[in-house]
């Protein structure tokens, strides 16, 4: 079963103890899966149909517990399957009126009440009733994506007014619900993982909430490890590329004018780098006759690279006075930095 199916199976077992909350969930089922019409005797009929038979059974259970019915509705006899949908008719006129009055579709004098959106605000005044209504709405028209792939929670509405009311209900819990048009439907959705976790908690899906949190933790750990690995790989690549460039510069100086033309401190650094190509700057500094810190080694290698570049640009490499260049003000500044490290 999919993650969305698991969530619904859990929510189908959730029955509120408070009557007003059960009425709120019934109101959602009537709003999303209900059909109200007049029969041949000009009486009001209420029919609820859904693809999931579990929704019809929960609807029946809510009716039993809320309106104390006994034989008025026989679920096994009244559930009809047609076109892959399961349908149940209330049948009893008095019960139908009681249900519709409870969800504020009929007034006390049995006239139809105009509702802007999905449900009268009187039904969802309390937060507990909002949560129950949200649960019923999700059971009838909602879905959640597989959290191992991506995070997406949605409830499909048949009009913009209905979607806006549902959006406002979700936003009342400080959850960033948005609306998107999908063909002829208006879809209320949430894409942030932590907020979907909160929605599961609001609806009463505690087990699914923990399962989703476990997925989020694992994904977070993987992402953290991947970031560290990528960072370490980038640092290693940077270090390797720098070492390769240093080796190339030292080899160029050796093959053109010879390393003996370098000042003594640079010559020793170049020789150590050639002998230990994989050593870090800190390790190179420790290998010198007079140990030098990481910063000092870096200054020396940069000076060697500068000399190599100048040699490449020079057409008369034999006449270039490398030691004189190293004794220039810039070279002296570098040596001062080394001594301070």
C-alpha positions in Angstrom: 0.0 0.0 0.0 1.2 3.5 -0.7 2.1 6.0 2.0 -1.1 8.0 1.2 -3.1 4.7 1.6 -1.5 4.0 4.9 -2.4 7.5 6.2 -6.0 7.0 5.1 -6.2 3.6 6.7 -5.1 5.1 10.0 -7.5 8.0 9.7 -10.5 5.7 9.0 -10.0 4.2 12.4 -10.1 7.6 14.1 -13.5 8.4 15.7 -13.8 11.6 17.8 -15.5 11.3 21.2 -17.0 14.8 20.9 -20.3 15.0 19.0 -19.5 18.4 17.5 -16.3 17.0 16.0 -18.1 14.0 14.5 -20.6 16.4 12.9 -17.7 18.4 11.5 -16.2 15.2 9.9 -19.6 14.2 8.5 -19.9 17.7 7.1 -16.7 17.2 5.2 -17.9 13.9 3.8 -21.2 15.4 2.7 -19.4 18.4 1.2 -16.9 16.3 -0.9 -18.7 13.0 -1.5 -22.4 13.8 -0.8 -25.3 14.3 -3.1 -28.5 16.0 -2.0 -31.6 15.7 -4.2 -35.4 15.6 -4.1 -37.1 12.2 -4.7 -40.4 11.5 -6.4 -42.3 12.3 -3.2 -40.6 15.7 -3.0 -38.6 14.5 0.0 -34.9 15.3 0.5 -32.5 12.4 -0.1 -28.9 12.2 1.0 -26.4 9.9 -0.8 -22.7 9.5 -0.1 -20.5 7.7 -2.6 -16.7 7.0 -2.6 -14.2 4.8 -4.4 -12.9 3.6 -1.0 -15.5 1.5 0.8 -13.8 2.3 4.1 -15.0 5.9 3.8 -18.6 4.7 3.5 -18.2 2.4 6.5 -16.8 5.3 8.5 -19.6 7.5 7.4 -22.1 4.9 8.7 -20.2 4.6 12.0 -20.3 8.4 12.5 -24.0 8.4 11.8 -24.5 5.6 14.3 -22.6 7.3 17.1 -23.8 10.8 16.4 -27.6 10.2 15.8 -28.1 7.0 17.8 -29.6 5.1 14.9 -30.3 1.4 15.0 -32.2 0.0 12.1 -32.7 3.1 10.0 -29.6 2.4 7.9 -28.3 -1.1 7.2 -24.9 -0.7 5.8 -24.5 -4.1 4.3 -27.8 -3.9 2.5 -27.5 -0.3 1.4 -23.9 -0.1 0.1 -24.1 -0.4 -3.7 -21.1 -0.7 -6.0 -21.4 1.0 -9.4 -18.7 2.3 -11.7 -16.0 1.5 -9.1 -17.7 3.7 -6.5 -19.5 2.6 -3.3 -22.7 4.4 -2.5 -25.0 4.5 0.5 -28.4 6.3 0.8 -29.6 7.4 4.2 -33.2 6.4 3.3 -35.0 7.6 6.4 -36.4 11.1 5.8 -36.3 12.2 9.4 -32.7 11.1 9.8 -31.7 12.8 6.5 -33.2 16.1 7.8 -31.4 15.7 11.2 -28.0 15.1 9.4 -28.5 18.1 7.1 -29.6 20.4 9.9 -26.6 19.2 12.0 -24.1 20.2 9.2 -26.0 23.5 8.7 -27.2 22.7 5.2 -30.9 22.8 6.3 -32.2 25.5 8.7 -34.6 24.5 11.6 -37.6 25.2 9.3 -36.0 22.8 6.7 -35.2 25.4 4.1 -31.8 25.1 2.3 -29.1 27.3 3.8 -26.7 29.0 1.3 -23.1 28.0 2.1 -20.2 30.0 0.7 -17.5 27.4 0.1 -17.6 23.9 1.7 -19.3 24.3 5.0 -20.9 26.8 7.4 -18.4 28.5 9.7 -20.7 27.5 12.6 -19.7 23.8 12.1 -15.9 24.6 12.3 -15.8 27.3 15.0 -13.5 25.3 17.3 -10.0 24.1 16.4 -10.9 20.5 17.2 -13.8 20.7 14.7 -11.5 22.2 12.1 -9.1 19.2 12.6 -12.0 16.8 12.2 -13.3 18.5 9.1 -9.7 18.5 7.6 -9.5 14.7 8.3 -12.8 14.1 6.5 -11.8 16.3 3.6 -8.5 14.4 3.2 -10.2 11.0 3.3 -12.6 12.0 0.6 -10.3 14.1 -1.8 -6.8 14.1 -0.5 -3.5 12.4 -1.1 0.2 12.5 0.1 3.2 11.7 -2.0 5.8 9.1 -1.2 8.0 11.0 1.2 11.1 9.1 0.2 10.8 10.9 -3.2 9.4 14.3 -2.4 6.9 16.1 -0.1 3.5 16.9 -1.3 0.1 17.1 0.4 -3.1 18.0 -1.5 -6.9 18.1 -1.3 -8.8 18.5 -4.6 -11.8 20.9 -4.6 -14.4 21.4 -7.3 -14.5 25.2 -7.0 -12.3 28.1 -6.2 -14.6 29.1 -3.3 -14.3 25.7 -1.7 -10.6 25.7 -2.1 -10.2 29.2 -0.6 -12.2 28.1 2.5 -10.1 25.0 2.9 -6.9 27.0 2.4 -8.0 29.5 5.1 -8.8 26.6 7.5 -5.3 25.1 7.0 -3.7 28.5 7.3 -5.4 29.1 10.6 -2.9 26.6 12.0 -0.1 28.7 10.5 0.6 26.2 7.7 1.4 27.7 4.3 -1.3 26.2 2.1 -1.5 27.3 -1.5 -3.9 26.8 -4.4 -3.2 25.7 -8.0 -5.6 25.3 -10.9 -5.5 21.7 -12.3 -7.9 21.3 -15.3 -11.3 22.0 -13.9 -10.3 21.6 -10.3 -8.8 23.8 -7.6 -6.2 22.0 -5.6 -5.1 23.1 -2.1 -1.6 21.9 -1.4 1.4 22.0 1.0 4.9 21.1 -0.1 7.1 21.7 3.0 8.0 18.5 4.9 7.7 19.9 8.4 4.3 21.4 7.7 3.0 18.1 6.2 4.1 16.4 9.5 2.1 19.0 11.3 -1.0 18.3 9.1 -0.7 14.6 9.9 -0.7 15.5 13.6 -3.7 17.8 13.2 -5.7 15.0 11.5 -4.8 12.5 14.1 -2.4 10.3 12.1 0.2 9.7 14.8 1.8 6.6 13.3 2.1 8.1 9.9 3.5 11.2 11.4 6.3 9.2 13.0 7.0 7.3 9.8 7.3 10.5 7.9 9.6 12.0 10.5 11.8 9.0 10.3 12.1 9.5 6.5 12.8 13.2 7.0 15.6 12.4 9.5 17.2 9.8 7.2 17.0 12.2 4.3 18.5 15.0 6.4 21.3 12.7 7.5 22.0 11.6 3.9 22.0 15.2 2.7 24.3 16.2 5.5 26.7 13.4 4.7 26.6 14.2 1.0 27.3 17.9 1.7 30.3 16.9 3.8 31.6 14.5 1.2 31.2 17.0 -1.5 33.0 19.7 0.6 35.8 17.3 1.4 36.1 16.2 -2.2 36.2 19.8 -3.3 39.0 20.5 -0.8 40.9 17.4 -1.8 40.6 18.4 -5.5 41.7 21.9 -4.7 44.7 20.6 -2.7 45.7 18.1 -5.4 45.4 20.7 -8.2 47.5 23.1 -6.2 50.2 20.4 -5.6 50.2 19.4 -9.2 50.7 23.1 -10.2 53.5 23.5 -7.7 55.2 20.4 -9.0 54.9 21.6 -12.6 56.4 25.0 -11.6 59.3 23.4 -9.7 60.0 21.0 -12.6 60.0 23.9 -15.1 62.5 25.9 -13.0 64.7 22.8 -12.6 64.7 22.1 -16.3 65.4 25.7 -17.4 67.8 27.3 -15.0 68.1 24.7 -12.3 66.9 24.7 -8.7 70.4 25.8 -7.5 69.6 29.3 -9.0 66.9 29.7 -6.4 67.5 31.3 -2.9 68.5 28.6 -0.4 65.1 28.6 1.4 63.1 28.3 -1.8 65.5 25.6 -3.2 65.0 23.5 0.0 61.2 24.0 -0.2 61.2 23.0 -3.9 63.3 19.8 -3.2 61.0 18.8 -0.4 57.9 19.3 -2.5 59.4 17.1 -5.3 60.3 14.4 -2.8 56.9 14.5 -1.1 54.3 15.3 -3.7 51.3 14.2 -1.6 52.3 16.0 1.6 50.1 18.8 3.0 51.5 22.3 3.5 51.8 21.6 7.3 53.6 18.4 6.6 56.0 20.1 4.2 56.9 22.8 6.7 57.8 20.1 9.3 60.2 18.4 6.9 62.4 21.5 6.4 65.7 21.9 8.2 64.3 24.8 10.1 60.5 24.0 10.4 58.2 26.5 9.0 54.5 26.9 9.5 51.7 26.3 7.0 51.5 30.0 6.1 55.3 30.3 5.6 55.3 27.3 3.3 52.5 28.7 1.3 54.4 32.0 0.9 57.5 30.1 -0.4 55.5 28.0 -2.9 53.7 31.1 -4.2 57.1 32.8 -4.7 58.3 29.7 -6.6 55.2 29.8 -8.8 55.8 33.6 -9.5 59.4 32.9 -10.5 58.2 30.0 -12.8 55.6 32.3 -14.5 58.2 35.0 -15.0 60.6 32.4 -16.6 57.8 31.3 -18.9 57.2 34.8 -20.0 60.9 35.6 -20.4 62.6 35.0 -23.8 66.1 35.1 -22.3 65.8 32.7 -19.4 69.5 32.4 -19.0 70.0 36.0 -18.1 67.3 36.2 -15.4 68.7 36.8 -12.0 66.4 34.7 -9.8 68.2 35.4 -6.6 68.2 39.1 -7.2 64.5 38.9 -7.8 64.0 37.0 -4.6 65.9 39.7 -2.8 63.6 42.4 -4.1 61.3 44.2 -1.7 58.5 41.8 -2.5 60.7 38.9 -1.8 61.9 40.4 1.5 58.3 40.9 2.5 57.5 37.2 1.9 60.5 36.2 4.0 59.4 38.5 6.8 56.0 36.8 6.7 57.7 33.4 7.0 59.7 34.5 10.0 56.6 35.7 11.7 54.8 32.3 11.3 
